[in-house]
């Protein structure tokens, strides 16, 4: 391969450490790909071309270059985390356009490990919704440019899936890593509470939000997670049989799960069973009140994040979300509902090591100006697509999205792996097995010519499917 764009982070870092390529060459290749393709993908709010090249040169001059785990690896950062010298707009014109004096701790760790920040990625306003669009751009799914990349880490996921960077940093408060990863054919892990420093927004959505990596391979994911967590997630050569529950019922009452996603679970269960794991069909005891609990926490988190911002500059859907949530801030802050959910789910995930579910219930909606559409319409389409992610933010337990199979359109399908607190390593082991036994295509074949946009009204039609 003549270009370094499209290679894994593991490959790039090894080549830089061994001085087979310079960080500048690697970053320049990725900047050229961004320049060529991002006008159609919409991953980045800001590309730091000159600053990234200067940072690449600084990495090359480090005395510890031969020991850096992410030496010269281009990195995209979600635009709700501070990057020194850059503003972080959180997808909103209501936020201040002032440079951050310091890196967020996760960004600082990645830079210390040799990564080079090439840009800040698009998010929906205040990172509320599971589609990514707003005043700074629309992030599209590189596998199908007519559809949204998902959200709220949509720009980060689109950047990795299109091969614009090998790694991206995002975060997840109700599925904001797993939703776009599932749409875009990536592997991601929302770590459990306290594994990776949070510090997201105004209180981490009451402790539900976690920072995490987006990657195209489990090896890259493991590498970046180790840096973020300042821990070791070594790959184990021997396979340990696990007890796995395979479930396809939606956690939220009334939400239908599409056939491609239930099929993905059944086929992934078969792959894992043939690999020696004990796989059983078993549905978790989701409470009927889960939908209400999720909505209360989702809106309350936005209400807190919107404090101090000019409400007149927020999109209508955001204003309504925050208004609805203000009445729930007090009850949500106690944590009682989350503790009851943990108590209900603990026996199930004691009987099983891992839960296997669909990552989504249906494909992502058409890309479009969702930020200009009504609040209820946004809530309904988000709920219809992603009912499987919120429970594990409420419990604070680790959960992954892993590519598995394809949709009828040819875009990726995905499954979710969930574990008890402290089982990130177990989830990575199972994801590694799925990757080896049922490998996925790493990078979307983004065309070099403009795509036709969907006809007006296409999104409304999609909602009814």
Backbone torsions as a table, in degrees:
resi	resn	phi	psi	omega
1	UNK	NA	123.8	-176.5
2	UNK	-74.6	-32.8	-179.6
3	UNK	-98.4	149.4	175.1
4	UNK	-84.1	-14.0	175.1
5	UNK	-66.7	131.4	-177.9
6	UNK	100.6	-11.8	177.1
7	UNK	-85.0	163.8	-178.8
8	UNK	-76.5	160.8	176.1
9	UNK	-64.1	-36.9	178.3
10	UNK	-60.5	-45.2	178.8
11	UNK	-63.0	-46.8	-177.0
12	UNK	-62.6	-49.2	-177.0
13	UNK	-61.6	-40.6	178.8
14	UNK	-63.0	-43.1	-179.3
15	UNK	-65.6	-38.5	178.7
16	UNK	-68.6	-44.1	179.2
17	UNK	-59.5	-37.7	-178.9
18	UNK	-86.7	3.1	177.7
19	UNK	60.2	34.1	171.3
20	UNK	-84.5	-13.4	176.4
21	UNK	-155.2	153.7	178.0
22	UNK	-95.0	153.2	174.7
23	UNK	-55.8	-36.6	179.1
24	UNK	-61.4	-43.5	179.5
25	UNK	-62.1	-42.1	179.8
26	UNK	-63.7	-48.9	-178.2
27	UNK	-64.6	-40.8	179.7
28	UNK	-61.3	-40.0	177.5
29	UNK	-61.1	-42.2	-179.3
30	UNK	-71.3	-37.8	176.6
31	UNK	-62.3	-37.6	177.8
32	UNK	-64.6	-39.4	178.7
33	UNK	-68.4	-39.2	176.1
34	UNK	-59.8	-46.2	-179.2
35	UNK	-60.5	-34.4	-176.8
36	UNK	-80.7	-34.5	-168.8
37	UNK	-114.5	-23.9	-169.5
38	UNK	-71.7	-16.7	173.6
39	UNK	-60.7	-25.2	177.4
40	UNK	-97.0	-30.9	-176.7
41	UNK	-83.4	-42.0	179.2
42	UNK	75.8	32.0	-177.0
43	UNK	-73.8	-37.8	-168.1
44	UNK	-105.5	136.1	165.2
45	UNK	-79.6	-40.9	179.1
46	UNK	-141.6	132.2	173.3
47	UNK	-103.5	127.5	-175.5
48	UNK	-97.8	61.5	-169.6
49	UNK	-58.9	-58.4	-176.8
50	UNK	-67.8	-41.6	179.3
51	UNK	-63.5	-38.4	-179.5
52	UNK	-67.1	-39.8	178.0
53	UNK	-64.7	-39.3	177.3
54	UNK	-65.4	-40.2	177.7
55	UNK	-66.1	-35.3	177.5
56	UNK	-62.9	-41.6	177.5
57	UNK	-64.0	-36.9	178.6
58	UNK	-65.8	-38.1	176.3
59	UNK	-62.8	-42.9	-178.5
60	UNK	-61.1	-28.1	-177.3
61	UNK	-90.4	-0.2	-177.6
62	UNK	-71.0	141.6	179.7
63	UNK	-67.6	-25.4	-176.8
64	UNK	-100.2	22.0	-176.5
65	UNK	-52.5	-40.8	-175.3
66	UNK	-72.7	-1.0	180.0
67	UNK	-120.4	3.3	-175.8
68	UNK	-80.3	122.2	-178.3
69	UNK	-66.1	-25.9	-179.4
70	UNK	-119.7	36.6	-174.6
71	UNK	-54.0	113.8	175.3
72	UNK	72.2	10.7	-176.2
73	UNK	-79.3	121.6	176.6
74	UNK	-66.9	138.9	-174.4
75	UNK	-133.3	138.1	170.8
76	UNK	-105.8	143.2	-177.3
77	UNK	-121.0	132.2	177.4
78	UNK	-61.9	139.3	-170.4
79	UNK	-81.6	33.8	166.1
80	UNK	-123.2	12.8	178.1
81	UNK	-121.4	141.6	-173.8
82	UNK	-73.0	130.9	169.7
83	UNK	-119.3	122.7	-175.1
84	UNK	-51.0	127.8	178.4
85	UNK	86.7	-4.2	-179.3
86	UNK	-121.2	148.4	171.7
87	UNK	-77.3	151.6	169.2
88	UNK	-120.9	112.8	-168.3
89	UNK	-90.6	-13.0	177.8
90	UNK	56.3	30.8	176.0
91	UNK	72.0	17.0	-171.2
92	UNK	-137.2	140.8	172.3
93	UNK	-78.1	-6.6	178.0
94	UNK	-82.4	-10.4	-179.8
95	UNK	-91.4	154.1	-177.3
96	UNK	-72.4	139.9	178.6
97	UNK	-94.0	62.5	-177.1
98	UNK	-121.3	140.8	-178.1
99	UNK	-65.4	142.0	176.0
100	UNK	-76.1	135.0	-179.3
101	UNK	-74.0	-24.9	-177.0
102	UNK	-141.0	158.1	172.4
103	UNK	-71.0	145.9	164.2
104	UNK	-59.1	150.3	-174.8
105	UNK	-56.8	-35.4	179.1
106	UNK	-68.6	-40.3	177.0
107	UNK	-64.5	-41.4	179.1
108	UNK	-61.2	-40.7	179.2
109	UNK	-64.8	-41.5	-179.2
110	UNK	-68.0	-40.2	176.8
111	UNK	-66.4	-40.0	178.4
112	UNK	-61.9	-29.2	178.8
113	UNK	-83.0	0.9	175.4
114	UNK	105.9	-1.6	-179.9
115	UNK	-71.4	152.7	-179.2
116	UNK	-119.0	121.1	-178.4
117	UNK	-79.5	111.6	-178.8
118	UNK	-93.3	-15.8	179.6
119	UNK	179.5	170.3	178.8
120	UNK	-109.4	133.5	-169.1
121	UNK	-100.0	152.6	-178.2
122	UNK	-66.4	144.5	176.3
123	UNK	-139.8	158.9	169.2
124	UNK	-72.3	160.9	-175.6
125	UNK	-55.8	126.5	-178.5
126	UNK	56.6	16.9	176.6
127	UNK	57.9	39.7	-174.1
128	UNK	-84.4	-42.2	-165.1
129	UNK	-110.3	166.4	-176.2
130	UNK	-90.8	20.1	169.2
131	UNK	-129.9	154.9	-174.3
132	UNK	-122.1	105.6	177.7
133	UNK	-161.2	161.4	-179.3
134	UNK	162.0	-162.4	-174.5
135	UNK	-64.8	-17.5	-177.6
136	UNK	-102.0	-0.2	176.9
137	UNK	135.3	172.8	-179.9
138	UNK	-119.4	123.7	177.0
139	UNK	-89.3	121.6	-177.1
140	UNK	-105.4	154.7	176.7
141	UNK	-71.2	116.9	-177.8
142	UNK	-60.9	-20.8	177.6
143	UNK	-79.4	-21.2	180.0
144	UNK	-156.4	94.9	-171.6
145	UNK	-67.5	-7.7	175.5
146	UNK	-80.5	-9.3	-174.7
147	UNK	-117.8	154.6	179.0
148	UNK	-67.2	150.1	173.8
149	UNK	-72.2	-12.7	-172.1
150	UNK	97.1	-174.0	-179.0
151	UNK	-165.6	172.4	5.9
152	UNK	-91.1	-8.4	176.5
153	UNK	-84.1	40.7	-173.2
154	UNK	-67.2	-42.7	178.5
155	UNK	-64.0	-39.8	178.2
156	UNK	-62.9	-44.8	179.5
157	UNK	-65.3	-42.5	-179.8
158	UNK	-62.8	-38.2	-179.4
159	UNK	-63.0	-42.2	-179.4
160	UNK	-72.8	-43.8	-177.3
161	UNK	-64.0	-31.7	179.6
162	UNK	-84.7	-0.5	-178.9
163	UNK	74.9	19.2	178.5
164	UNK	-76.1	-27.7	172.3
165	UNK	-147.9	154.8	176.5
166	UNK	-81.9	-23.1	-177.3
167	UNK	-138.3	150.1	173.6
168	UNK	-143.4	151.4	177.6
169	UNK	-102.3	130.6	176.5
170	UNK	-139.5	-169.2	174.5
171	UNK	-152.1	168.8	-165.1
172	UNK	-145.2	111.3	177.8
173	UNK	-109.9	-23.3	175.0
174	UNK	-147.3	18.4	-177.7
175	UNK	125.5	12.0	-169.0
176	UNK	-70.3	-12.8	166.0
177	UNK	-91.9	-47.7	-171.3
178	UNK	-70.6	-34.9	-179.3
179	UNK	-63.7	-55.8	179.9
180	UNK	-68.4	-31.2	176.1
181	UNK	-61.8	-44.0	179.6
182	UNK	-64.2	-40.6	177.9
183	UNK	-64.2	-38.9	-168.7
184	UNK	-101.6	8.8	175.1
185	UNK	73.0	33.5	-178.9
186	UNK	-111.7	164.9	173.1
187	UNK	-107.3	136.4	-179.8
188	UNK	-147.5	162.4	177.1
189	UNK	-139.6	121.3	167.9
190	UNK	-84.3	108.5	-176.5
191	UNK	-70.1	162.3	175.2
192	UNK	-71.4	169.5	-176.2
193	UNK	-56.9	126.1	173.4
194	UNK	87.1	-2.4	-178.2
195	UNK	-77.1	-41.9	178.1
196	UNK	-120.0	138.2	177.3
197	UNK	-55.5	138.8	-179.2
198	UNK	-98.2	-99.3	-179.3
199	UNK	66.6	47.6	-174.8
200	UNK	-109.9	122.1	177.4
201	UNK	63.9	-143.0	-174.5
202	UNK	-106.0	65.0	176.5
203	UNK	110.8	17.6	173.1
204	UNK	59.4	30.2	-177.0
205	UNK	51.5	51.7	177.5
206	UNK	61.2	32.2	178.0
207	UNK	86.1	8.1	-179.3
208	UNK	-88.9	-19.6	-174.8
209	UNK	-92.2	137.1	179.4
210	UNK	-133.5	141.9	172.7
211	UNK	-81.9	147.7	-179.8
212	UNK	-164.7	170.6	-176.0
213	UNK	-92.5	155.3	170.1
214	UNK	-123.5	131.8	-174.5
215	UNK	-151.3	171.7	178.1
216	UNK	-99.6	-13.8	178.7
217	UNK	-135.0	156.0	177.2
218	UNK	-66.8	-33.6	177.6
219	UNK	-61.4	-43.9	176.9
220	UNK	-65.8	-40.9	179.3
221	UNK	-61.6	-45.5	179.8
222	UNK	-60.4	-42.7	-179.5
223	UNK	-62.6	-48.7	-178.1
224	UNK	-68.6	-39.3	179.2
225	UNK	-61.9	-38.7	179.2
226	UNK	-61.4	-39.4	178.3
227	UNK	-68.3	-45.0	-178.9
228	UNK	-63.0	-40.5	-176.1
229	UNK	-87.8	-9.1	-173.5
230	UNK	51.9	50.5	-175.9
231	UNK	-145.3	178.5	-180.0
232	UNK	-115.0	128.1	174.6
233	UNK	-123.9	71.5	-175.0
234	UNK	-69.9	144.2	174.3
235	UNK	-77.4	129.7	178.7
236	UNK	-93.6	130.4	-177.7
237	UNK	-73.6	-37.7	178.9
238	UNK	-83.7	143.7	-179.6
239	UNK	-94.7	129.6	178.7
240	UNK	-99.4	122.0	178.1
241	UNK	-60.3	133.4	-179.6
242	UNK	-118.5	153.4	172.3
243	UNK	-92.0	119.1	-172.8
244	UNK	-122.8	129.7	173.2
245	UNK	-97.0	125.8	177.1
246	UNK	-103.7	122.6	-175.2
247	UNK	-133.1	141.7	-179.1
248	UNK	-125.5	-5.3	-179.2
249	UNK	-75.3	138.7	178.3
250	UNK	-65.1	136.6	174.9
251	UNK	-66.0	-23.4	-177.9
252	UNK	-103.2	123.6	-176.6
253	UNK	-58.6	135.3	175.2
254	UNK	88.9	-3.8	179.7
255	UNK	-94.6	123.0	-178.7
256	UNK	-86.0	139.7	179.6
257	UNK	-102.0	126.2	-177.6
258	UNK	-68.2	151.3	-176.1
259	UNK	-58.0	-41.6	-179.2
260	UNK	-57.7	-32.9	-177.5
261	UNK	-79.6	-36.6	174.7
262	UNK	-69.1	-36.5	176.7
263	UNK	-63.0	-40.3	179.3
264	UNK	-60.3	-40.6	178.9
265	UNK	-64.9	-46.0	-178.6
266	UNK	-63.3	-40.5	-179.2
267	UNK	-72.8	-38.3	176.1
268	UNK	-64.9	-38.1	176.5
269	UNK	-60.9	-40.5	177.4
270	UNK	-63.8	-42.1	178.1
271	UNK	-60.5	-44.8	-178.1
272	UNK	-70.4	-35.9	177.5
273	UNK	-64.4	-43.4	178.7
274	UNK	-66.8	-20.6	177.3
275	UNK	-84.0	-0.9	174.4
276	UNK	108.4	4.2	179.4
277	UNK	-87.8	154.6	177.8
278	UNK	-91.5	103.6	-175.5
279	UNK	-110.2	128.4	179.3
280	UNK	-130.7	145.8	172.4
281	UNK	-76.5	119.6	-179.6
282	UNK	-155.3	129.9	-178.6
283	UNK	-98.8	130.6	177.2
284	UNK	-62.4	154.8	-179.1
285	UNK	-83.5	63.4	179.4
286	UNK	-61.5	132.9	177.3
287	UNK	-75.1	150.3	177.9
288	UNK	-62.4	-24.4	-178.2
289	UNK	-81.3	0.9	-172.9
290	UNK	-59.3	-41.1	-179.4
291	UNK	-60.2	-42.6	178.7
292	UNK	-65.9	-44.4	179.7
293	UNK	-59.9	-44.4	-179.8
294	UNK	-63.1	-44.0	-179.3
295	UNK	-63.5	-41.1	179.2
296	UNK	-61.1	-45.2	-178.3
297	UNK	-70.8	-40.0	179.9
298	UNK	-60.8	-48.4	-178.0
299	UNK	-73.5	-36.5	179.9
300	UNK	-64.3	-38.2	177.1
301	UNK	-60.6	-40.4	178.2
302	UNK	-68.4	-38.2	178.8
303	UNK	-58.6	-41.9	179.1
304	UNK	-69.1	-42.9	-179.4
305	UNK	-65.6	-27.6	-177.8
306	UNK	-82.8	-9.7	-179.8
307	UNK	-60.0	132.8	177.8
308	UNK	87.1	-7.2	178.5
309	UNK	-92.8	153.5	177.0
310	UNK	-72.2	106.9	-175.5
311	UNK	-61.8	-27.9	-179.8
312	UNK	-67.2	-17.3	-179.5
313	UNK	-100.5	-1.0	176.2
314	UNK	-86.6	149.2	174.6
315	UNK	-64.6	153.2	-175.8
316	UNK	-59.3	-41.7	-178.4
317	UNK	-61.6	-35.0	179.1
318	UNK	-70.3	-42.9	179.1
319	UNK	-59.8	-44.8	-179.4
320	UNK	-65.3	-43.2	179.8
321	UNK	-57.6	-46.0	-179.8
322	UNK	-67.1	-39.0	179.0
323	UNK	-63.5	-45.1	177.4
324	UNK	-59.7	-40.9	-174.0
325	UNK	-74.4	-21.1	-175.6
326	UNK	-60.4	-33.6	-178.6
327	UNK	-72.9	-14.7	-176.8
328	UNK	-102.8	-5.2	-173.5
329	UNK	-58.4	-45.6	-178.9
330	UNK	-60.5	-55.9	178.5
331	UNK	-60.1	-39.0	-179.4
332	UNK	-65.3	-37.9	-176.3
333	UNK	-62.8	-25.5	180.0
334	UNK	-67.6	-28.4	-178.4
335	UNK	79.8	6.0	-175.6
336	UNK	-63.1	-44.3	-177.7
337	UNK	-64.9	-38.3	178.8
338	UNK	-67.4	-36.9	179.3
339	UNK	-67.5	-38.1	177.1
340	UNK	-64.3	-39.5	179.0
341	UNK	-66.0	-42.3	177.0
342	UNK	-59.5	-43.4	-179.6
343	UNK	-63.2	-36.4	-179.7
344	UNK	-71.7	-37.3	-175.0
345	UNK	-86.2	-21.3	-175.0
346	UNK	-58.8	-46.1	179.4
347	UNK	-59.3	-36.3	-179.6
348	UNK	-65.2	-46.4	-179.0
349	UNK	-87.9	15.3	163.5
350	UNK	-99.2	-35.8	176.8
351	UNK	-70.5	-28.6	179.3
352	UNK	-122.4	148.6	176.9
353	UNK	-77.6	-35.9	-173.3
354	UNK	-144.5	145.3	172.9
355	UNK	-106.4	131.4	177.4
356	UNK	-111.1	121.8	-179.8
357	UNK	-136.6	169.8	166.2
358	UNK	-61.4	148.2	174.4
359	UNK	-77.4	-35.1	179.5
360	UNK	-134.6	170.2	175.5
361	UNK	-100.9	-21.1	178.6
362	UNK	-159.7	167.3	-179.7
363	UNK	-67.2	163.1	-177.1
364	UNK	-67.4	151.4	179.7
365	UNK	-71.6	168.7	176.7
366	UNK	-58.1	139.8	173.7
367	UNK	-67.2	142.6	-179.4
368	UNK	174.5	-174.5	-176.2
369	UNK	-80.0	63.0	-179.9
370	UNK	-61.2	-26.8	179.1
371	UNK	-68.4	-14.4	178.2
372	UNK	-99.1	-1.2	-177.8
373	UNK	-98.1	167.8	-172.8
374	UNK	-67.3	158.4	-177.9
375	UNK	-62.3	-49.7	-176.6
376	UNK	-62.1	-39.9	178.5
377	UNK	-60.3	-41.8	177.4
378	UNK	-65.3	-45.1	-178.8
379	UNK	-62.0	-43.0	-178.0
380	UNK	-65.6	-43.2	-178.4
381	UNK	-70.3	-35.6	176.3
382	UNK	-64.2	-45.2	-178.6
383	UNK	-64.9	-39.4	-179.3
384	UNK	-65.2	-31.4	-177.9
385	UNK	-84.7	-37.8	-166.9
386	UNK	-134.8	64.7	176.9
387	UNK	-79.5	-14.8	-171.7
388	UNK	-86.2	-13.4	-174.3
389	UNK	-87.7	-39.7	-171.2
390	UNK	-59.7	-35.1	-176.1
391	UNK	-54.9	-31.1	-171.0
392	UNK	-89.2	-13.1	165.2
393	UNK	-76.9	-37.9	179.0
394	UNK	-65.2	-39.5	178.6
395	UNK	-80.1	-26.4	-176.1
396	UNK	81.5	22.8	-177.5
397	UNK	-100.5	155.5	-176.8
398	UNK	-69.8	145.3	179.2
399	UNK	-151.4	142.0	-178.4
400	UNK	-120.7	153.7	163.8
401	UNK	-113.3	131.2	-176.6
402	UNK	-129.2	128.1	177.7
403	UNK	-60.9	136.6	176.0
404	UNK	-157.4	114.7	177.8
405	UNK	78.1	-174.4	-179.3
406	UNK	-135.0	157.0	173.6
407	UNK	-83.2	164.9	177.9
408	UNK	-55.7	-27.4	179.3
409	UNK	-74.2	-13.0	-174.8
410	UNK	97.1	-11.0	176.1
411	UNK	-72.1	161.4	-176.6
412	UNK	-68.9	150.7	167.5
413	UNK	-108.7	174.1	-175.6
414	UNK	-159.9	157.5	173.3
415	UNK	-120.7	163.2	177.8
416	UNK	-115.1	138.6	173.1
417	UNK	-115.3	131.7	-178.0
418	UNK	-127.2	140.9	179.2
419	UNK	-137.5	173.7	175.5
420	UNK	-71.3	168.0	176.0
421	UNK	-55.9	136.0	177.5
422	UNK	85.3	8.1	-176.2
423	UNK	-106.4	24.8	177.3
424	UNK	-54.6	-40.4	179.6
425	UNK	-63.0	-38.2	178.5
426	UNK	-64.9	-44.2	179.1
427	UNK	-62.3	-41.0	178.0
428	UNK	-63.0	-38.6	177.8
429	UNK	-60.8	-46.6	-179.0
430	UNK	-67.5	-39.2	176.5
431	UNK	-62.3	-37.9	177.5
432	UNK	-62.8	-40.6	178.2
433	UNK	-64.2	-43.5	178.7
434	UNK	-62.2	-39.6	179.4
435	UNK	-64.1	-41.4	-178.1
436	UNK	-72.8	-37.6	-174.8
437	UNK	-89.0	-22.9	178.9
438	UNK	-142.6	70.1	-172.6
439	UNK	-64.3	152.7	-179.9
440	UNK	-116.8	158.3	175.3
441	UNK	-73.5	130.4	-169.5
442	UNK	-78.9	-40.0	-170.7
443	UNK	-124.6	135.8	179.8
444	UNK	-70.9	140.9	177.8
445	UNK	-81.2	73.4	-177.8
446	UNK	-66.1	125.8	-177.6
447	UNK	-71.7	154.1	178.5
448	UNK	-90.0	16.0	179.0
449	UNK	-130.1	153.1	-179.0
450	UNK	-60.4	142.7	176.5
451	UNK	-92.2	150.0	172.1
452	UNK	-69.0	135.1	177.6
453	UNK	-80.6	151.7	178.8
454	UNK	-63.6	147.6	178.8
455	UNK	-66.5	150.1	176.0
456	UNK	-54.1	138.6	-179.7
457	UNK	91.0	-6.4	-177.8
458	UNK	-62.8	-36.9	-178.6
459	UNK	-64.8	-39.6	179.4
460	UNK	-63.7	-38.2	176.6
461	UNK	-63.6	-42.3	-177.9
462	UNK	-60.3	-36.8	-177.1
463	UNK	-60.9	-26.3	-178.6
464	UNK	-84.9	-2.9	-175.8
465	UNK	-82.1	NA	NA
